[in-house]
Amino acid sequence: MAAFRFRATAGSVLSALAISALLLTPPLALAQSHSHKHAEQHEHEHEHDHEHDEFTSPGSHVHGHATLTVVLEGSEAMVALQSAAYNIVGFEHAPKTNEQRQEVAAALEVLRQGKWFTVNPQAGCELADADANTDLNAEVSTAHSDFYANISLVCQQPARLNEMTVTLFNLVPSVEKITVQWVINGQQGAAEISLVDNVVAF
């Protein structure tokens, strides 16, 4: 299957949106290891280990599926995405060609920009910090790698944060479903979203 290629974007959203005075919140340290079963739908099943931060992520490495964690504490919101690399670039081995290396770099840049989701404007949230990485760039690449994106927001009206729209499906058609787990000021919940139903209400 041909690898999906991210469309190039002009400029950096981080440079336009990041506010240096708000860079007090470190990005969510979404760990890259947790224990789960890889249920690959194409050929076989096996297990591999990753450490996860606050939630277990059943099926987080299933092709076509991704997981999203949203945590709001006070005025600081953290958004963490994890997806199988296959969903993002169409392969899960270390990039072997210049084209594959460019695809990985472009994917990381798009994830890092944070344009793949929005929250309701009444909350007054602004991007404070962002990061993205992938196991594909590890010195010892595994057969089944992931992409991670960690976004920090600072919200002027955090009590009014009650909705998130995820547009990742439009950028990455290979992602069919996302399991969302959230903790908003002590309240928690979960939902599953897709291209046709991509809004999470908190």
C-alpha positions in Angstrom: 0.0 0.0 0.0 1.4 3.4 -0.9 2.4 5.6 2.0 0.1 8.5 2.8 1.9 11.8 2.3 1.1 14.8 4.4 0.4 18.0 2.4 3.2 20.6 3.0 2.1 23.6 5.0 3.5 27.1 4.7 5.2 28.5 7.7 5.1 27.1 11.2 1.9 27.4 13.3 4.1 27.1 16.3 5.9 30.4 15.4 2.6 32.1 14.9 0.8 30.8 17.9 3.4 30.0 20.6 3.4 32.7 23.3 6.8 32.8 25.1 5.2 34.0 28.3 3.1 30.9 28.5 5.8 28.4 27.9 5.7 27.3 31.6 3.8 24.1 30.9 6.0 21.2 29.8 4.5 19.1 27.0 2.6 16.0 28.3 5.2 13.3 28.8 3.4 10.6 26.9 5.5 7.6 27.4 6.3 5.5 24.5 5.9 2.2 26.2 2.8 0.3 27.5 1.9 -3.3 27.4 -0.8 -4.2 24.9 -1.6 -6.8 22.2 -0.9 -5.7 18.6 -4.0 -6.8 16.7 -2.8 -6.3 13.1 -5.7 -7.1 10.9 -3.6 -7.9 7.8 -1.5 -11.0 8.6 -0.7 -11.8 12.2 -0.9 -11.0 15.9 1.9 -10.5 18.4 2.7 -8.6 21.6 5.1 -5.7 22.2 5.7 -3.4 25.2 5.3 0.4 25.5 5.0 2.5 28.6 1.9 4.7 28.8 1.3 7.7 30.9 -2.1 8.0 32.6 -4.3 5.6 30.8 -4.2 2.1 29.4 -4.6 2.2 25.6 -6.4 -0.9 24.4 -5.9 -1.3 20.7 -3.7 1.8 20.4 -1.5 0.0 17.8 -4.3 -1.4 15.8 -4.0 -0.3 12.2 -6.7 2.3 11.4 -7.1 3.2 15.1 -5.4 5.8 17.3 -5.7 7.0 20.9 -6.1 10.5 22.2 -5.7 11.7 25.8 -6.9 15.1 27.0 -6.1 16.4 30.5 -7.2 19.7 31.9 -5.9 20.9 35.3 -6.5 24.5 36.2 -5.8 26.5 33.1 -3.4 24.0 31.5 -4.7 21.5 29.0 -2.6 18.7 27.6 -3.4 16.7 24.4 -1.5 13.6 23.6 -2.0 11.5 20.4 -0.6 8.0 19.8 -1.0 6.2 16.5 0.6 3.2 14.7 3.2 4.6 12.2 1.4 2.6 9.5 -1.6 4.9 9.9 0.5 8.0 9.4 3.1 7.2 6.7 2.1 3.7 5.5 5.1 1.8 6.9 6.5 0.8 10.2 10.1 0.1 9.5 13.0 2.6 9.8 12.9 4.9 6.7 15.1 3.5 4.0 14.9 6.1 1.2 15.0 9.9 1.1 11.4 10.0 0.2 10.4 8.0 3.3 12.6 10.2 5.5 10.9 13.2 4.1 7.5 11.7 4.7 8.4 11.0 8.4 9.7 14.6 8.8 6.6 16.1 7.2 4.3 13.9 9.4 6.1 15.0 12.5 5.8 18.7 11.5 2.1 18.5 10.9 1.5 16.7 14.2 3.7 19.2 16.0 1.8 22.2 14.6 -1.4 21.0 16.3 -3.8 22.0 13.5 -5.3 18.5 13.6 -7.8 19.5 16.4 -9.6 22.5 17.7 -11.4 23.2 21.0 -14.4 25.4 21.5 -13.4 29.1 21.3 -15.3 30.1 24.4 -12.5 28.4 26.5 -9.9 30.9 25.1 -7.2 28.2 24.7 -3.9 29.0 23.0 -1.0 26.8 22.0 1.8 27.0 24.6 4.1 24.1 23.6 4.2 21.1 21.2 6.3 18.1 20.4 6.0 15.1 18.1 8.2 12.0 17.8 8.2 8.5 16.4 9.8 5.1 17.1 10.8 5.1 13.4 13.7 7.3 14.2 14.9 5.1 17.1 18.4 3.6 16.7 16.9 0.2 17.2 13.6 0.3 15.2 11.0 -2.3 16.0 8.8 -3.9 13.5 5.7 -2.0 14.7 6.4 1.6 15.5 4.2 4.5 16.6 3.9 8.3 16.2 3.3 10.5 19.2 2.2 14.1 19.5 2.1 16.1 22.7 0.4 19.5 22.7 0.1 21.9 25.7 -2.5 24.7 25.8 -3.2 27.5 28.2 -6.9 28.4 28.5 -8.2 31.7 29.7 -11.6 30.3 30.5 -10.9 26.6 31.4 -14.3 26.1 32.9 -15.8 26.6 29.5 -13.7 24.0 27.8 -16.4 21.5 26.8 -15.7 20.4 23.2 -13.0 19.2 20.9 -13.2 18.7 17.1 -10.6 16.3 15.7 -9.7 16.9 12.0 -6.8 14.4 11.9 -9.1 12.1 9.8 -9.0 14.7 6.9 -5.2 14.8 7.0 -4.6 11.0 7.5 -7.4 9.0 5.8 -5.8 5.8 7.1 -6.9 6.7 10.7 -10.5 5.5 10.8 -11.2 5.6 14.5 -9.8 7.4 17.6 -10.4 6.4 21.1 -10.5 9.5 23.3 -9.9 9.4 27.1 -10.2 12.6 29.0 -9.9 14.1 32.5 -11.3 17.6 32.8 -10.9 19.2 36.2 -11.5 16.0 38.0 -14.2 14.6 35.7 -13.3 11.8 33.4 -14.8 10.0 30.4 -14.1 8.3 27.1 -15.5 8.3 23.6 -14.8 7.0 20.1 -14.7 9.3 17.2 -14.5 8.9 13.4 -14.5 11.0 10.2 -18.3 11.3 10.3 -18.5 11.9 14.1 -15.4 13.8 15.0 -16.6 15.9 18.0 -15.9 15.0 21.6 -18.1 16.7 24.3 -16.6 16.9 27.7 
